[in-house]
Amino acid sequence: MMKLMVMMVMFTPMATPIIFDFTQKSNLKDWVIVDDDVMGGKSSGSFALSPEGHGLFKGVISLDNNGGFSSVRYKFDRKSVKEFTKIVLKIKGDTKKYQFRIKSNSQDYYSYITTFETNGNWQEIEIPLQSMIPSFRGRTLDKPNFSGDAIEEIAFLIANKRVEKFQLLIDNIVLK
């Protein structure tokens, strides 16, 4: 007679690595456009689902009235990033430069930012969390880079100091 040994393995589930996935039927109600019109500028951005089901951030940047930026922000329930070192963006841009921004606390006046360039094709952009620098209104702050345990807001921003149309498709945003 053979004895069968069963070993029970206890584990703690890893936090869900998905921040947002546009490939699923997405509800965009928590995504908010913030343009330079909050300071008198004339830029105009929009955010919607593309016909293929991707997030579509597009618009026109104007330098009138000291303007020059458009952003889309997403606030969510606090998400632990303790077990992760990177954020990965699956995006398709228009060969322009964009910023990706995070906040540990959506009430903070500053964000942690990084800049990335798009090449016209689908890309996976890996952003080490600790490489994200603290910034407020385009100025780097005298604070350490991101070292938090959680985030609760992300944003994409375009501000290239020129008049231009822009278009950024977003497939998903995940932790790695």
N, CA, C and O of each residue as an XYZ file, in Angstrom:
704
protein
N       0.834     -1.149      0.000
C       0.000      0.000      0.000
C       0.902      1.243      0.000
O       1.838      1.343      0.793
N       0.608      2.168     -0.887
C       1.409      3.369     -1.031
C       0.721      4.535     -0.325
O      -0.486      4.729     -0.473
N       1.481      5.305      0.436
C       0.925      6.487      1.086
C       1.160      7.691      0.187
O       2.241      7.880     -0.370
N       0.152      8.468      0.069
C       0.218      9.674     -0.736
C       0.400     10.869      0.187
O      -0.397     11.093      1.099
N       1.432     11.613     -0.054
C       1.668     12.791      0.768
C       1.142     14.018      0.033
O       1.406     14.221     -1.152
N       0.408     14.809      0.756
C      -0.121     16.047      0.199
C       0.499     17.207      0.960
O       0.431     17.283      2.187
N       1.082     18.074      0.225
C       1.683     19.227      0.868
C       0.843     20.456      0.520
O       0.559     20.727     -0.646
N       0.458     21.181      1.553
C      -0.319     22.391      1.337
C       0.656     23.560      1.328
O       1.479     23.710      2.231
N       0.551     24.363      0.320
C       1.410     25.525      0.195
C       0.571     26.765      0.466
O      -0.450     27.002     -0.180
N       1.019     27.536      1.420
C       0.335     28.785      1.737
C       1.057     29.909      1.006
O       2.287     29.961      0.987
N       0.303     30.785      0.421
C       0.916     31.927     -0.224
C       0.014     33.136     -0.049
O      -1.193     33.025      0.166
N       0.637     34.265     -0.148
C      -0.140     35.497     -0.122
C      -0.215     35.988     -1.553
O       0.807     36.112     -2.228
N      -1.402     36.262     -2.009
C      -1.532     36.673     -3.403
C      -0.862     38.028     -3.645
O      -0.935     38.933     -2.814
N      -0.221     38.139     -4.780
C       0.422     39.384     -5.162
C      -0.662     40.390     -5.527
O      -1.705     40.016     -6.063
N      -0.418     41.649     -5.242
C      -1.368     42.689     -5.617
C      -1.601     42.626     -7.128
O      -0.699     42.262     -7.883
N      -2.793     42.974     -7.561
C      -3.112     42.944     -8.979
C      -2.219     43.923     -9.732
O      -2.196     45.111     -9.410
N      -1.489     43.438    -10.727
C      -0.553     44.326    -11.413
C      -1.204     45.275    -12.419
O      -0.529     46.169    -12.931
N      -2.482     45.109    -12.712
C      -3.139     45.955    -13.714
C      -3.592     47.264    -13.079
O      -4.327     47.260    -12.091
N      -3.157     48.369    -13.642
C      -3.671     49.675    -13.233
C      -4.889     50.006    -14.090
O      -5.919     50.432    -13.568
N      -4.776     49.813    -15.401
C      -5.936     49.982    -16.289
C      -5.677     49.211    -17.562
O      -4.571     49.235    -18.102
N      -6.700     48.527    -18.042
C      -6.606     47.723    -19.263
C      -7.735     48.132    -20.185
O      -8.901     47.864    -19.899
N      -7.401     48.776    -21.283
C      -8.413     49.246    -22.223
C      -8.918     48.139    -23.127
O      -9.884     48.346    -23.862
N      -8.293     46.969    -23.096
C      -8.754     45.885    -23.965
C     -10.045     45.274    -23.454
O     -10.737     44.568    -24.187
N     -10.369     45.545    -22.197
C     -11.646     45.110    -21.669
C     -12.635     46.237    -21.906
O     -12.228     47.364    -22.186
N     -13.926     45.953    -21.801
C     -14.928     47.010    -21.932
C     -14.645     48.039    -20.845
O     -14.888     47.800    -19.662
N     -14.141     49.159    -21.259
C     -13.650     50.143    -20.302
C     -14.669     51.239    -20.022
O     -15.380     51.708    -20.910
N     -14.708     51.620    -18.774
C     -15.505     52.753    -18.345
C     -14.531     53.900    -18.119
O     -13.637     53.800    -17.279
N     -14.696     54.973    -18.851
C     -13.738     56.068    -18.800
C     -14.178     57.206    -17.887
O     -13.577     58.280    -17.911
N     -15.212     56.993    -17.086
C     -15.766     58.087    -16.284
C     -14.764     58.675    -15.296
O     -14.907     59.836    -14.913
N     -13.758     57.919    -14.870
C     -12.778     58.424    -13.913
C     -11.547     59.040    -14.576
O     -10.625     59.469    -13.883
N     -11.522     59.087    -15.904
C     -10.448     59.742    -16.636
C     -10.883     61.184    -16.907
O     -11.969     61.421    -17.438
N     -10.029     62.145    -16.540
C     -10.388     63.562    -16.622
C      -9.333     64.329    -17.419
O      -8.134     64.178    -17.186
N      -9.789     65.141    -18.350
C      -8.893     66.017    -19.114
C      -8.625     67.280    -18.299
O      -9.545     67.884    -17.746
N      -7.360     67.667    -18.233
C      -6.970     68.953    -17.642
C      -6.050     69.631    -18.662
O      -4.930     69.184    -18.910
N      -6.556     70.723    -19.246
C      -5.795     71.480    -20.236
C      -5.286     72.782    -19.636
O      -5.612     73.132    -18.502
N      -4.488     73.485    -20.413
C      -3.954     74.764    -19.951
C      -5.016     75.851    -19.818
O      -4.710     76.955    -19.368
N      -6.255     75.559    -20.200
C      -7.321     76.551    -20.016
C      -7.568     76.859    -18.538
O      -8.201     77.863    -18.210
N      -7.071     76.001    -17.653
C      -7.173     76.296    -16.216
C      -6.326     77.520    -15.860
O      -6.487     78.099    -14.785
N      -5.415     77.914    -16.774
C      -4.563     79.090    -16.555
C      -4.775     80.119    -17.667
O      -3.975     81.045    -17.805
N      -5.828     79.973    -18.454
C      -6.108     80.920    -19.530
C      -5.639     80.490    -20.899
O      -5.842     81.220    -21.870
N      -5.009     79.314    -21.012
C      -4.514     78.820    -22.296
C      -5.632     78.361    -23.210
O      -6.804     78.371    -22.835
N      -5.253     77.958    -24.423
C      -6.239     77.595    -25.447
C      -6.070     76.167    -25.983
O      -6.689     75.814    -26.988
N      -5.249     75.347    -25.334
C      -5.080     73.962    -25.790
C      -6.348     73.172    -25.521
O      -7.147     73.522    -24.653
N      -6.516     72.098    -26.281
C      -7.749     71.319    -26.160
C      -7.455     69.834    -26.356
O      -7.015     69.414    -27.426
N      -7.702     69.047    -25.313
C      -7.516     67.605    -25.398
C      -8.833     66.889    -25.177
O      -9.775     67.450    -24.618
N      -8.888     65.641    -25.623
C     -10.070     64.801    -25.376
C      -9.598     63.385    -25.074
O      -8.466     63.012    -25.380
N     -10.489     62.605    -24.468
C     -10.168     61.217    -24.155
C     -11.409     60.373    -24.386
O     -12.487     60.689    -23.882
N     -11.253     59.297    -25.151
C     -12.373     58.413    -25.496
C     -11.813     57.040    -25.831
O     -10.598     56.850    -25.886
N     -12.700     56.095    -26.053
C     -12.279     54.782    -26.555
C     -12.189     54.852    -28.065
O     -13.097     55.357    -28.725
N     -11.101     54.348    -28.613
C     -10.961     54.275    -30.068
C     -11.892     53.171    -30.581
O     -12.365     52.355    -29.791
N     -12.161     53.134    -31.884
C     -12.995     52.052    -32.435
C     -12.433     50.658    -32.129
O     -13.191     49.691    -32.055
N     -11.107     50.547    -31.951
C     -10.468     49.257    -31.645
C     -10.488     48.943    -30.152
O     -10.079     47.855    -29.749
N     -10.956     49.878    -29.327
C     -11.060     49.626    -27.891
C      -9.863     50.072    -27.074
O      -9.649     49.564    -25.974
N      -9.078     51.009    -27.585
C      -7.938     51.556    -26.846
C      -8.309     52.929    -26.310
O      -9.187     53.601    -26.851
N      -7.630     53.342    -25.235
C      -7.788     54.710    -24.774
C      -7.175     55.632    -25.813
O      -6.064     55.383    -26.281
N      -7.882     56.693    -26.180
C      -7.402     57.618    -27.204
C      -7.359     59.031    -26.624
O      -8.394     59.665    -26.419
N      -6.148     59.509    -26.367
C      -5.896     60.853    -25.868
C      -5.418     61.663    -27.063
O      -4.360     61.374    -27.622
N      -6.186     62.675    -27.461
C      -5.804     63.460    -28.637
C      -6.250     64.903    -28.475
O      -7.069     65.228    -27.615
N      -5.693     65.759    -29.319
C      -6.087     67.155    -29.269
C      -5.102     68.046    -29.982
O      -4.336     67.620    -30.846
N      -5.155     69.333    -29.576
C      -4.320     70.364    -30.182
C      -3.700     71.200    -29.073
O      -4.390     71.635    -28.150
N      -2.399     71.421    -29.168
C      -1.688     72.282    -28.221
C      -1.558     73.671    -28.833
O      -1.155     73.828    -29.986
N      -1.906     74.665    -28.039
C      -1.786     76.065    -28.420
C      -0.861     76.754    -27.424
O      -0.854     76.417    -26.240
N      -0.083     77.718    -27.906
C       0.773     78.501    -27.029
C       0.136     79.848    -26.679
O       0.734     80.645    -25.956
N      -1.080     80.106    -27.190
C      -1.776     81.355    -26.902
C      -2.001     81.528    -25.410
O      -2.245     80.557    -24.694
N      -1.917     82.759    -24.946
C      -2.154     83.109    -23.530
C      -1.250     82.321    -22.585
O      -1.681     81.926    -21.502
N      -0.007     82.091    -22.984
C       0.965     81.342    -22.173
C       0.541     79.900    -21.911
O       0.899     79.315    -20.889
N      -0.221     79.335    -22.836
C      -0.640     77.943    -22.717
C       0.445     77.010    -23.214
O       1.588     77.417    -23.421
N       0.069     75.741    -23.404
C       1.030     74.813    -23.968
C       0.965     73.396    -23.444
O       1.911     72.634    -23.639
N      -0.149     73.002    -22.766
C      -0.206     71.605    -22.321
C      -1.629     71.068    -22.331
O      -2.610     71.810    -22.275
N      -1.695     69.751    -22.406
C      -2.942     69.014    -22.229
C      -2.592     67.738    -21.473
O      -1.533     67.149    -21.688
N      -3.490     67.316    -20.587
C      -3.245     66.084    -19.834
C      -4.541     65.326    -19.638
O      -5.636     65.881    -19.730
N      -4.385     64.042    -19.366
C      -5.518     63.206    -18.967
C      -5.092     62.475    -17.706
O      -4.013     61.886    -17.651
N      -5.957     62.520    -16.682
C      -5.640     61.959    -15.369
C      -6.655     60.901    -14.988
O      -7.828     60.956    -15.358
N      -6.156     59.936    -14.234
C      -7.007     58.840    -13.757
C      -6.735     58.629    -12.272
O      -5.634     58.239    -11.883
N      -7.750     58.889    -11.446
C      -7.658     58.633    -10.006
C      -8.338     57.302     -9.714
O      -9.359     56.975    -10.318
N      -7.770     56.537     -8.787
C      -8.298     55.216     -8.465
C      -8.040     54.923     -6.995
O      -7.312     55.650     -6.321
N      -8.646     53.847     -6.511
C      -8.390     53.435     -5.136
C      -6.909     53.136     -4.980
O      -6.270     52.580     -5.873
N      -6.386     53.513     -3.839
C      -4.963     53.348     -3.531
C      -4.502     51.936     -3.899
O      -5.114     50.950     -3.485
N      -3.421     51.844     -4.677
C      -2.900     50.555     -5.145
C      -1.475     50.390     -4.630
O      -0.615     51.240     -4.859
N      -1.243     49.290     -3.935
C       0.092     48.994     -3.412
C       1.058     48.723     -4.562
O       0.724     48.024     -5.519
N       2.259     49.285     -4.453
C       3.313     49.014     -5.435
C       4.528     48.394     -4.754
O       5.605     48.321     -5.346
N       4.356     47.947     -3.512
C       5.473     47.388     -2.731
C       6.171     46.228     -3.437
O       7.388     46.079     -3.338
N       5.411     45.421     -4.140
C       5.964     44.209     -4.752
C       6.438     44.430     -6.186
O       6.796     43.477     -6.878
N       6.440     45.689     -6.633
C       6.761     45.986     -8.024
C       7.855     47.041     -8.107
O       8.046     47.828     -7.179
N       8.568     47.049     -9.221
C       9.627     48.039     -9.414
C       9.406     48.914    -10.648
O      10.099     49.915    -10.830
N       8.454     48.545    -11.485
C       8.251     49.271    -12.742
C       6.771     49.436    -13.056
O       5.926     48.673    -12.588
N       6.487     50.442    -13.852
C       5.194     50.579    -14.518
C       5.468     50.369    -15.997
O       6.430     50.913    -16.538
N       4.624     49.580    -16.652
C       4.788     49.315    -18.077
C       3.578     49.877    -18.816
O       2.432     49.556    -18.502
N       3.862     50.722    -19.804
C       2.824     51.320    -20.634
C       2.841     50.639    -21.988
O       3.890     50.559    -22.626
N       1.702     50.151    -22.435
C       1.604     49.657    -23.810
C       0.864     50.740    -24.577
O      -0.341     50.925    -24.410
N       1.610     51.463    -25.428
C       1.080     52.647    -26.085
C       1.478     52.695    -27.567
O       2.407     52.019    -28.010
N       0.744     53.514    -28.300
C       1.110     53.819    -29.686
C       0.940     55.327    -29.847
O      -0.169     55.856    -29.768
N       2.053     56.000    -30.071
C       2.022     57.450    -30.183
C       2.263     57.923    -31.596
O       2.259     57.146    -32.552
N       2.468     59.199    -31.697
C       2.569     59.898    -32.972
C       3.960     60.478    -33.205
O       4.098     61.482    -33.904
N       4.975     59.873    -32.640
C       6.393     60.276    -32.694
C       6.685     61.527    -31.865
O       7.711     62.180    -32.057
N       5.783     61.855    -30.949
C       5.994     63.014    -30.080
C       6.435     62.555    -28.690
O       6.375     61.372    -28.355
N       6.878     63.529    -27.895
C       7.326     63.283    -26.535
C       6.158     63.533    -25.578
O       5.427     64.513    -25.725
N       5.987     62.639    -24.597
C       4.936     62.742    -23.582
C       5.547     62.567    -22.200
O       6.660     62.062    -22.055
N       4.808     62.989    -21.201
C       5.164     62.703    -19.814
C       4.180     61.687    -19.267
O       2.995     61.705    -19.599
N       4.688     60.801    -18.422
C       3.838     59.933    -17.614
C       4.036     60.385    -16.183
O       5.167     60.622    -15.760
N       2.953     60.508    -15.429
C       2.988     61.073    -14.087
C       2.249     60.159    -13.115
O       1.250     59.536    -13.473
N       2.750     60.086    -11.879
C       2.055     59.341    -10.830
C       1.998     60.195     -9.569
O       2.803     61.107     -9.376
N       1.038     59.882     -8.729
C       0.940     60.500     -7.409
C       0.705     59.404     -6.379
O      -0.112     58.505     -6.583
N       1.428     59.492     -5.277
C       1.190     58.586     -4.150
C      -0.144     58.910     -3.501
O      -0.875     58.021     -3.063
N      -0.441     60.183     -3.449
C      -1.674     60.673     -2.852
C      -2.248     61.688     -3.831
O      -1.574     62.659     -4.175
N      -3.462     61.484     -4.278
C      -4.032     62.371     -5.294
C      -4.157     63.814     -4.800
O      -4.323     64.729     -5.606
N      -4.080     64.021     -3.496
C      -4.153     65.378     -2.938
C      -2.801     66.100     -2.943
O      -2.750     67.303     -2.689
N      -1.708     65.386     -3.227
C      -0.397     66.034     -3.292
C      -0.401     67.105     -4.379
O      -1.038     66.930     -5.418
N       0.296     68.196     -4.151
C       0.364     69.257     -5.153
C       1.343     68.904     -6.276
O       1.284     69.507     -7.347
N       2.222     67.961     -6.059
C       3.241     67.599     -7.039
C       3.008     66.164     -7.526
O       2.269     65.384     -6.926
N       3.673     65.860     -8.642
C       3.642     64.512     -9.217
C       5.075     64.018     -9.362
O       6.031     64.791     -9.307
N       5.192     62.712     -9.549
C       6.464     62.111     -9.946
C       6.348     61.863    -11.444
O       5.362     61.293    -11.911
N       7.359     62.291    -12.196
C       7.226     62.273    -13.651
C       8.403     61.577    -14.332
O       9.488     61.425    -13.770
N       8.136     61.165    -15.562
C       9.170     60.713    -16.484
C       8.703     61.088    -17.878
O       7.505     61.238    -18.120
N       9.640     61.239    -18.783
C       9.322     61.584    -20.168
C       9.659     60.397    -21.052
O      10.647     59.698    -20.826
N       8.824     60.176    -22.066
C       9.101     59.109    -23.028
C       8.753     59.602    -24.423
O       7.904     60.477    -24.595
N       9.423     59.025    -25.417
C       9.145     59.368    -26.809
C       8.431     58.217    -27.477
O       8.697     57.048    -27.197
N       7.522     58.566    -28.361
C       6.796     57.548    -29.115
C       7.384     57.469    -30.516
O       8.004     58.415    -31.001
N       7.177     56.313    -31.160
C       7.803     56.112    -32.470
C       6.803     55.800    -33.590
O       7.210     55.441    -34.695
N       5.519     55.931    -33.320
C       4.517     55.663    -34.353
C       4.043     54.224    -34.382
O       3.083     53.908    -35.086
N       4.696     53.343    -33.631
C       4.316     51.927    -33.551
C       3.884     51.598    -32.128
O       4.067     52.403    -31.214
N       3.311     50.412    -31.945
C       2.998     49.965    -30.582
C       4.311     49.736    -29.851
O       5.230     49.114    -30.383
N       4.390     50.244    -28.623
C       5.600     50.125    -27.805
C       5.207     49.704    -26.398
O       4.103     49.983    -25.930
N       6.133     49.027    -25.738
C       6.027     48.812    -24.294
C       7.112     49.654    -23.658
O       8.303     49.405    -23.845
N       6.691     50.640    -22.915
C       7.608     51.550    -22.245
C       7.697     51.108    -20.789
O       6.701     51.148    -20.067
N       8.892     50.683    -20.350
C       9.097     50.272    -18.957
C       9.694     51.441    -18.184
O      10.739     51.977    -18.552
N       9.020     51.824    -17.117
C       9.441     52.968    -16.312
C       9.782     52.487    -14.908
O       8.883     52.104    -14.160
N      11.059     52.498    -14.530
C      11.396     52.151    -13.142
C      10.777     53.194    -12.201
O      10.979     54.395    -12.382
N      10.035     52.736    -11.211
C       9.362     53.647    -10.290
C      10.356     54.588     -9.616
O      10.074     55.777     -9.467
N      11.503     54.077     -9.211
C      12.483     54.902     -8.500
C      13.169     55.939     -9.391
O      13.895     56.799     -8.894
N      12.944     55.862    -10.700
C      13.530     56.860    -11.605
C      12.620     58.071    -11.779
O      13.017     59.062    -12.391
N      11.403     57.997    -11.246
C      10.447     59.087    -11.434
C      10.764     60.244    -10.480
O      10.883     60.064     -9.268
N      10.896     61.437    -11.072
C      11.341     62.597    -10.297
C      10.164     63.468     -9.864
O       9.170     63.565    -10.584
N      10.268     64.100     -8.700
C       9.196     64.963     -8.216
C       9.192     66.284     -8.984
O      10.240     66.896     -9.189
N       8.003     66.716     -9.405
C       7.897     67.916    -10.213
C       6.587     68.634     -9.923
O       5.576     68.010     -9.599
N       6.623     69.963    -10.045
C       5.425     70.784     -9.898
C       5.512     71.912    -10.918
O       6.463     72.693    -10.917
N       4.513     71.986    -11.784
C       4.434     73.022    -12.820
C       5.725     73.153    -13.627
O       6.205     74.255    -13.890
N       6.267     72.014    -14.007
C       7.443     71.991    -14.863
C       8.773     72.172    -14.163
O       9.815     72.216    -14.817
N       8.755     72.278    -12.850
C       9.997     72.454    -12.104
C      10.286     71.208    -11.272
O       9.392     70.662    -10.627
N      11.537     70.767    -11.291
C      11.956     69.652    -10.445
C      12.048     70.149     -9.002
O      12.594     71.220     -8.739
N      11.516     69.371     -8.085
C      11.513     69.742     -6.673
C      12.717     69.149     -5.952
O      13.280     68.142     -6.381
N      13.099     69.780     -4.864
C      14.206     69.291     -4.046
C      13.670     68.226     -3.089
O      13.600     68.436     -1.878
N      13.298     67.094     -3.654
C      12.778     65.940     -2.916
C      13.392     64.697     -3.543
O      13.870     64.748     -4.677
N      13.385     63.584     -2.822
C      13.901     62.341     -3.430
C      12.969     61.830     -4.538
O      11.790     62.180     -4.586
N      13.513     61.009     -5.411
C      12.693     60.326     -6.415
C      11.647     59.463     -5.724
O      11.693     59.260     -4.511
N      10.705     58.960     -6.511
C       9.612     58.161     -5.953
C      10.160     56.979     -5.164
O      11.029     56.247     -5.638
N       9.642     56.807     -3.963
C      10.012     55.655     -3.136
C       8.811     55.193     -2.315
O       8.965     54.543     -1.281
N       7.629     55.533     -2.782
C       6.408     55.229     -2.036
C       5.994     53.778     -2.105
O       6.537     52.982     -2.871
N       5.008     53.458     -1.274
C       4.457     52.100     -1.219
C       3.180     51.946     -2.037
O       2.723     50.827     -2.272
N       2.599     53.071     -2.475
C       1.327     53.007     -3.174
C       1.177     54.206     -4.107
O       1.862     55.220     -3.965
N       0.265     54.061     -5.060
C      -0.109     55.181     -5.929
C      -1.628     55.225     -6.006
O      -2.304     54.220     -5.792
N      -2.151     56.406     -6.317
C      -3.600     56.519     -6.495
C      -3.985     57.485     -7.614
O      -5.150     57.858     -7.752
N      -2.992     57.885     -8.409
C      -3.307     58.694     -9.589
C      -2.201     58.536    -10.611
O      -1.019     58.485    -10.269
N      -2.604     58.458    -11.883
C      -1.665     58.460    -13.001
C      -2.133     59.518    -13.992
O      -3.296     59.924    -13.979
N      -1.222     59.959    -14.846
C      -1.592     60.940    -15.867
C      -0.633     60.852    -17.041
O       0.521     60.446    -16.903
N      -1.141     61.244    -18.196
C      -0.332     61.463    -19.389
C      -0.429     62.942    -19.699
O      -1.504     63.531    -19.588
N       0.694     63.555    -20.090
C       0.722     64.981    -20.375
C       1.589     65.221    -21.597
O       2.612     64.566    -21.794
N       1.161     66.174    -22.414
C       1.989     66.623    -23.530
C       2.203     68.119    -23.359
O       1.253     68.872    -23.142
N       3.463     68.544    -23.460
C       3.836     69.949    -23.292
C       5.196     70.169    -23.948
O       6.203     70.317    -23.257
N       5.228     70.190    -25.266
C       6.484     70.258    -26.004
C       6.885     71.672    -26.433
O       7.793     71.833    -27.249
N       6.225     72.687    -25.899
C       6.545     74.093    -26.168
C       6.420     74.441    -27.651
O       7.193     75.237    -28.184
N       5.415     73.819    -28.314
C       5.135     74.172    -29.713
C       3.670     73.872    -30.031
O       3.030     73.037    -29.391
N       3.175     74.567    -31.020
C       1.819     74.336    -31.502
C       1.839     73.005    -32.248
O       2.654     72.808    -33.149
N       0.935     72.084    -31.869
C       0.914     70.778    -32.535
C      -0.367     70.024    -32.217
O      -0.994     70.230    -31.178
N      -0.736     69.146    -33.142
C      -1.793     68.168    -32.885
C      -1.111     66.968    -32.256
O       0.075     66.730    -32.486
N      -1.865     66.207    -31.456
C      -1.279     65.016    -30.842
C      -2.309     63.901    -30.775
O      -3.517     64.137    -30.787
N      -1.793     62.680    -30.703
C      -2.648     61.505    -30.562
C      -1.848     60.381    -29.918
O      -0.797     59.988    -30.425
N      -2.355     59.861    -28.789
C      -1.711     58.772    -28.058
C      -2.750     57.690    -27.797
O      -3.759     57.939    -27.138
N      -2.502     56.487    -28.313
C      -3.350     55.327    -28.033
C      -2.741     54.574    -26.850
O      -1.529     54.373    -26.785
N      -3.607     54.159    -25.912
C      -3.150     53.432    -24.726
C      -3.883     52.099    -24.675
O      -5.113     52.058    -24.684
N      -3.120     51.006    -24.621
C      -3.714     49.676    -24.544
C      -3.875     49.253    -23.075
O      -4.960     48.861    -22.645
N      -2.772     49.340    -22.314
C      -2.862     49.008    -20.882
C      -1.708     49.642    -20.124
O      -0.711     50.086    -20.695
N      -1.892     49.662    -18.810
C      -0.906     50.195    -17.881
C      -0.819     49.190    -16.744
O      -1.798     48.972    -16.030
N       0.351     48.573    -16.571
C       0.499     47.513    -15.572
C       1.756     47.722    -14.729
O       2.672     48.448    -15.112
N       1.769     47.073    -13.588
C       2.937     47.057    -12.704
C       3.748     45.803    -12.997
O       3.197     44.761    -13.354
N       5.043     45.914    -12.843
C       5.914     44.753    -13.102
C       6.976     44.701    -12.023
O       7.822     43.807    -12.033
